[in-house]
C-alpha cells in the first residue's frame, strides 16, 4: 500500500506542476512569441525531470529484481536441502521397516 501512495503522490505532484505551469504561462501578460518560448522552455524542463524520474524508477526496479532473484535462489536452495533431508529420512524409515518385516517372528510371541 505504501508504494501506491508514494507513486500516486509523485504523479499528482507532476500533474500539478504541469497544470500550474500552463496556467501561469497562459495568464501572464506576454506576447505570443514570448509565451511560446516560455512553453518550449518549460516543456524541456518537464521532459528532463520526467526522464530523471523514469531513470530513478528503472534503477529501483532493477534493484528490486536483483533482490527478488537472490531471495528466490536462497529459497530454492533451502527447499532443495529440506527435500533431500526428507528423502533421506523416508529412505531410512523404509529400510528399517523392510528389515523389521524380514526379521523372523519371535517364537515366544506366537505361543501367547
C-alpha positions, 0 to 999 in steps of 0.5 A, spaced: 500 500 500 505 504 501 508 504 494 501 506 491 501 512 495 508 514 494 507 513 486 500 516 486 503 522 490 509 523 485 504 523 479 499 528 482 505 532 484 507 532 476 500 533 474 500 539 478 506 542 476 504 541 469 497 544 470 500 550 474 505 551 469 500 552 463 496 556 467 501 561 469 504 561 462 497 562 459 495 568 464 501 572 464 501 578 460 506 576 454 506 576 447 505 570 443 512 569 441 514 570 448 509 565 451 511 560 446 518 560 448 516 560 455 512 553 453 518 550 449 522 552 455 518 549 460 516 543 456 524 541 456 524 542 463 518 537 464 521 532 459 528 532 463 525 531 470 520 526 467 526 522 464 530 523 471 524 520 474 523 514 469 531 513 470 530 513 478 524 508 477 528 503 472 534 503 477 529 501 483 526 496 479 532 493 477 534 493 484 528 490 486 529 484 481 536 483 483 533 482 490 527 478 488 532 473 484 537 472 490 531 471 495 528 466 490 535 462 489 536 462 497 529 459 497 530 454 492 536 452 495 533 451 502 527 447 499 532 443 495 536 441 502 529 440 506 527 435 500 533 431 500 533 431 508 526 428 507 528 423 502 533 421 506 529 420 512 523 416 508 529 412 505 531 410 512 524 409 515 523 404 509 529 400 510 528 399 517 521 397 516 523 392 510 528 389 515 523 389 521 518 385 516 524 380 514 526 379 521 523 372 523 517 372 528 519 371 535 517 364 537 515 366 544 510 371 541 506 366 537 505 361 543 501 367 547 
